[in-house]
Amino acid sequence: MKRYICLIFTVVLMESCLKDEDIKLGSVSYQPVQLNDGWKIDTVSSVNFNMSRFNEIINSVCSENENLFVRSLVIVKKGKLLVEAYPKNPNDRDEPHQVWSVTKSFVSILTGIAIDKNYIKNVNDGVFNYLPEYKKYTSGDFLSITIQQCLTMRSGIDYDNDSAEEEDLLAQVPDELTKYIVERPMKTKPGTEAYYKNSDPQLLVKVIENATNTDLVEFAENNLFKPLEINNYFWSRNKDSTPYGGFGLWLRPRDLAKLGQLMLNKGKWNEFQLVSKSWITEATTYKTTVDSFGYGYFFWIDVDRNRYWCWGHGGQYIFIVPEKQMVIVVTSDQFADVSGTTIEEVTELVDKIVAGVN
């Protein structure tokens, strides 16, 4: 189904190009609007931005020659919303957007909260300490997988996001999703090799649910979304009602920036410590390499640039830049045969933004 929807979007885009219709609005407002959603608002000026560079950035985001697939750009500096631009549709400010694997980073934070609240002892615990009812469906090395190995994509489970695996999850799982995961064969020994896959966050969804005796979305609502004043979101589920841990969330760009600011504040939002400082540090410290990029606990790490980010299919990003006290959110269109805003494109854009900050 996902592929058919993406194909429709691709056809619409192609038809628009053939008719010489504008794909983007051409000129957009970038001054944030006060919505009483927990954000303090600031104004872009020469005090906080090189305005010449800033204008180049906005023009590139609105251009149909650069950053073609960008749907939103949100910039936060020192805890204040500085920029929000929606170059394709101003309604993108208020409508939740599918963020795909950015969901994994939220699962990381929820794991940290569960540990902080002593529902889970620590990351070295075995996954099956919290999934005893699933032991009968597997054996051998699978039974030794730890929470940390899942957080760092080193479970060793034989699972391929790039084949028909997602179609299996969405359409072919007859009973329950967790059982389907634990019945998978092993590709490598746990802890020996990191490779990107949705099985690992999916296992942690059930670990958190069993440990807290609470539905994951309810746990997120009470311990993360409500304190962050995030009240317009959607979390998709499998047919057995299990929330998807690898790709289920839909969120607004401004609310994505709240996760970034929470990270920047070392787990604190306003006066509330939602997740421990130690968890934020651990989650965003280099642990391994995945697809040639540094990786922590479901966060991508750029050691050289001293920043880290969340990354979702088709060009959904939250960049956290501690050195400049900045959060940068980019969301994008997603198509079946087009990669959306690539990591190379967004890195160039983020580099320009960071360089333009005074």
VEXRO-184989 format. One record per residue (C-alpha): residue number from 1; residue in one letter; x, y negated, z. Coordinates in steps of 0.1 Angstrom, whole numbers, padded with zeros to 4 digits. Layout:
REM residues N
NUM	A	X	Y	Z
...
END
This chain:
REM residues 358
1	M	0000	0000	0000
2	K	0028	-0024	0009
3	R	0043	-0019	-0026
4	Y	0011	-0026	-0043
5	I	0006	-0059	-0024
6	C	0041	-0070	-0032
7	L	0035	-0062	-0069
8	I	0005	-0084	-0069
9	F	0025	-0113	-0054
10	T	0052	-0107	-0080
11	V	0027	-0109	-0109
12	V	0012	-0141	-0094
13	L	0046	-0157	-0093
14	M	0054	-0147	-0128
15	E	0021	-0160	-0141
16	S	0027	-0193	-0123
17	C	0061	-0197	-0139
18	L	0047	-0189	-0174
19	K	0020	-0216	-0169
20	D	0047	-0241	-0159
21	E	0028	-0246	-0126
22	D	0048	-0258	-0096
23	I	0057	-0231	-0072
24	K	0065	-0256	-0045
25	L	0049	-0288	-0035
26	G	0079	-0309	-0045
27	S	0078	-0333	-0016
28	V	0068	-0324	0020
29	S	0067	-0339	0054
30	Y	0093	-0326	0078
31	Q	0083	-0345	0109
32	P	0069	-0319	0135
33	V	0033	-0324	0146
34	Q	0025	-0324	0183
35	L	0003	-0294	0188
36	N	0003	-0289	0226
37	D	0019	-0255	0221
38	G	0048	-0260	0245
39	W	0072	-0278	0221
40	K	0087	-0312	0228
41	I	0090	-0332	0196
42	D	0120	-0353	0184
43	T	0126	-0373	0152
44	V	0154	-0367	0128
45	S	0177	-0397	0128
46	S	0214	-0406	0122
47	V	0219	-0400	0159
48	N	0214	-0363	0156
49	F	0219	-0357	0119
50	N	0240	-0369	0090
51	M	0211	-0382	0070
52	S	0227	-0379	0037
53	R	0234	-0342	0043
54	F	0199	-0338	0058
55	N	0182	-0352	0027
56	E	0202	-0328	0006
57	I	0190	-0299	0027
58	I	0154	-0309	0025
59	N	0156	-0314	-0012
60	S	0172	-0280	-0017
61	V	0144	-0263	0004
62	C	0118	-0281	-0017
63	S	0136	-0273	-0050
64	E	0125	-0247	-0075
65	N	0161	-0242	-0084
66	E	0174	-0235	-0049
67	N	0159	-0215	-0021
68	L	0130	-0206	-0043
69	F	0114	-0181	-0019
70	V	0116	-0202	0013
71	R	0082	-0208	0028
72	S	0092	-0226	0060
73	L	0122	-0242	0077
74	V	0121	-0250	0114
75	I	0150	-0267	0132
76	V	0152	-0270	0170
77	K	0180	-0290	0187
78	K	0186	-0292	0224
79	G	0152	-0277	0231
80	K	0132	-0301	0209
81	L	0115	-0294	0177
82	L	0133	-0316	0152
83	V	0121	-0304	0118
84	E	0093	-0283	0103
85	A	0089	-0282	0066
86	Y	0065	-0260	0046
87	P	0075	-0264	0009
88	K	0048	-0241	-0005
89	N	0018	-0245	0016
90	P	0012	-0268	0047
91	N	-0011	-0242	0061
92	D	0020	-0220	0067
93	R	0025	-0240	0099
94	D	-0007	-0225	0115
95	E	-0009	-0190	0099
96	P	0011	-0160	0113
97	H	0036	-0147	0088
98	Q	0048	-0111	0085
99	V	0083	-0110	0099
100	W	0091	-0074	0094
101	S	0124	-0064	0112
102	V	0125	-0095	0133
103	T	0101	-0073	0154
104	K	0131	-0053	0165
105	S	0146	-0083	0183
106	F	0113	-0087	0202
107	V	0115	-0050	0212
108	S	0150	-0057	0225
109	I	0138	-0085	0247
110	L	0109	-0064	0260
111	T	0134	-0036	0268
112	G	0153	-0061	0288
113	I	0122	-0073	0307
114	A	0113	-0037	0315
115	I	0148	-0032	0330
116	D	0146	-0064	0349
117	K	0114	-0053	0364
118	N	0128	-0019	0373
119	Y	0105	0001	0351
120	I	0136	0013	0333
121	K	0168	0020	0353
122	N	0194	0010	0327
123	V	0204	0013	0290
124	N	0225	0044	0298
125	D	0193	0064	0307
126	G	0183	0091	0283
127	V	0153	0084	0261
128	F	0137	0116	0273
129	N	0138	0105	0309
130	Y	0108	0085	0299
131	L	0094	0109	0272
132	P	0092	0142	0290
133	E	0061	0152	0272
134	Y	0080	0151	0239
135	K	0109	0174	0248
136	K	0091	0205	0235
137	Y	0092	0190	0200
138	T	0130	0188	0197
139	S	0163	0203	0209
140	G	0200	0200	0209
141	D	0217	0166	0204
142	F	0184	0148	0200
143	L	0177	0154	0237
144	S	0208	0134	0247
145	I	0199	0101	0229
146	T	0202	0071	0252
147	I	0184	0038	0252
148	Q	0216	0020	0244
149	Q	0222	0042	0214
150	C	0187	0033	0201
151	L	0193	-0004	0207
152	T	0225	-0002	0186
153	M	0212	0020	0158
154	R	0234	0049	0169
155	S	0208	0075	0178
156	G	0220	0097	0150
157	I	0184	0105	0138
158	D	0181	0114	0102
159	Y	0158	0086	0090
160	D	0159	0065	0058
161	N	0141	0032	0056
162	D	0149	0029	0019
163	S	0131	0060	0006
164	A	0095	0071	0011
165	E	0100	0070	0048
166	E	0078	0040	0054
167	E	0051	0055	0033
168	D	0053	0086	0055
169	L	0049	0066	0086
170	L	0019	0046	0072
171	A	0001	0073	0053
172	Q	0013	0108	0060
173	V	0017	0111	0098
174	P	-0011	0134	0108
175	D	-0010	0133	0145
176	E	0011	0108	0164
177	L	0041	0086	0154
178	T	0064	0094	0184
179	K	0060	0131	0177
180	Y	0069	0125	0141
181	I	0101	0107	0151
182	V	0113	0133	0176
183	E	0107	0161	0151
184	R	0132	0145	0127
185	P	0165	0163	0122
186	M	0198	0148	0133
187	K	0221	0132	0108
188	T	0251	0126	0132
189	K	0259	0131	0168
190	P	0243	0104	0190
191	G	0266	0074	0196
192	T	0291	0082	0168
193	E	0277	0063	0138
194	A	0255	0032	0134
195	Y	0232	0029	0105
196	Y	0200	0009	0101
197	K	0167	0027	0106
198	N	0132	0021	0121
199	S	0132	0053	0142
200	D	0153	0038	0169
201	P	0131	0008	0179
202	Q	0101	0031	0174
203	L	0113	0054	0201
204	L	0118	0025	0224
205	V	0082	0014	0219
206	K	0071	0046	0236
207	V	0098	0045	0262
208	I	0086	0010	0273
209	E	0049	0021	0272
210	N	0056	0052	0293
211	A	0079	0034	0317
212	T	0054	0006	0323
213	N	0023	0026	0319
214	T	0011	-0002	0296
215	D	0004	-0006	0260
216	L	0034	-0024	0244
217	V	0014	-0053	0230
218	E	-0003	-0058	0264
219	F	0031	-0057	0280
220	A	0044	-0083	0255
221	E	0013	-0105	0259
222	N	0017	-0106	0297
223	N	0055	-0109	0300
224	L	0065	-0127	0269
225	F	0039	-0142	0246
226	K	0017	-0158	0273
227	P	0046	-0175	0291
228	L	0059	-0187	0257
229	E	0024	-0200	0248
230	I	0023	-0178	0218
231	N	-0014	-0171	0213
232	N	-0018	-0167	0175
233	Y	-0001	-0134	0165
234	F	-0008	-0100	0152
235	W	0011	-0067	0159
236	S	0002	-0039	0135
237	R	-0002	-0003	0146
238	N	-0001	0032	0133
239	K	-0033	0052	0129
240	D	-0027	0066	0164
241	S	-0027	0031	0177
242	T	0010	0031	0184
243	P	0025	-0004	0177
244	Y	0052	-0004	0151
245	G	0086	-0012	0167
246	G	0105	-0018	0135
247	F	0083	-0041	0115
248	G	0049	-0048	0131
249	L	0048	-0084	0141
250	W	0032	-0114	0124
251	L	0041	-0148	0139
252	R	0040	-0185	0131
253	P	0074	-0202	0124
254	R	0071	-0225	0154
255	D	0066	-0194	0176
256	L	0096	-0176	0161
257	A	0116	-0206	0171
258	K	0105	-0200	0207
259	L	0123	-0167	0208
260	G	0154	-0185	0195
261	Q	0151	-0211	0222
262	L	0145	-0184	0249
263	M	0178	-0168	0237
264	L	0196	-0202	0237
265	N	0184	-0208	0273
266	K	0197	-0174	0284
267	G	0162	-0160	0290
268	K	0146	-0191	0305
269	W	0116	-0210	0291
270	N	0108	-0242	0309
271	E	0111	-0232	0346
272	F	0104	-0195	0341
273	Q	0132	-0169	0338
274	L	0114	-0144	0315
275	V	0143	-0121	0309
276	S	0176	-0120	0327
277	K	0207	-0140	0316
278	S	0227	-0108	0317
279	W	0204	-0091	0292
280	I	0206	-0120	0268
281	T	0244	-0118	0271
282	E	0245	-0081	0265
283	A	0220	-0081	0237
284	T	0239	-0107	0217
285	T	0274	-0094	0223
286	Y	0290	-0074	0195
287	K	0286	-0037	0201
288	T	0290	-0021	0167
289	T	0289	-0027	0129
290	V	0258	-0021	0108
291	D	0259	-0026	0071
292	S	0291	-0045	0074
293	F	0276	-0070	0099
294	G	0282	-0072	0136
295	Y	0254	-0058	0158
296	G	0242	-0061	0194
297	Y	0209	-0049	0208
298	F	0187	-0054	0177
299	F	0204	-0087	0171
300	W	0229	-0094	0143
301	I	0262	-0110	0154
302	D	0284	-0134	0135
303	V	0315	-0135	0157
304	D	0335	-0158	0134
305	R	0307	-0185	0133
306	N	0298	-0180	0170
307	R	0261	-0174	0163
308	Y	0236	-0146	0160
309	W	0204	-0140	0143
310	C	0172	-0119	0138
311	W	0166	-0106	0103
312	G	0135	-0094	0086
313	H	0128	-0080	0051
314	G	0123	-0105	0023
315	G	0141	-0133	0041
316	Q	0127	-0138	0076
317	Y	0153	-0152	0099
318	I	0159	-0168	0134
319	F	0194	-0182	0137
320	I	0207	-0191	0172
321	V	0237	-0215	0172
322	P	0249	-0220	0208
323	E	0277	-0243	0199
324	K	0253	-0269	0185
325	Q	0224	-0260	0208
326	M	0203	-0252	0177
327	V	0177	-0227	0166
328	I	0170	-0225	0128
329	V	0140	-0205	0115
330	V	0135	-0196	0078
331	T	0106	-0176	0065
332	S	0102	-0165	0029
333	D	0080	-0149	0003
334	Q	0084	-0112	-0001
335	F	0081	-0092	-0033
336	A	0086	-0056	-0043
337	D	0114	-0061	-0068
338	V	0128	-0094	-0054
339	S	0150	-0097	-0023
340	G	0134	-0130	-0012
341	T	0158	-0153	0005
342	T	0190	-0133	0007
343	I	0215	-0133	0036
344	E	0240	-0151	0013
345	E	0215	-0178	0005
346	V	0203	-0184	0041
347	T	0239	-0184	0054
348	E	0248	-0211	0029
349	L	0217	-0231	0040
350	V	0224	-0226	0077
351	D	0260	-0236	0073
352	K	0249	-0268	0057
353	I	0225	-0276	0085
354	V	0250	-0269	0112
355	A	0277	-0290	0094
356	G	0252	-0318	0091
357	V	0244	-0320	0129
358	N	0262	-0348	0148
END
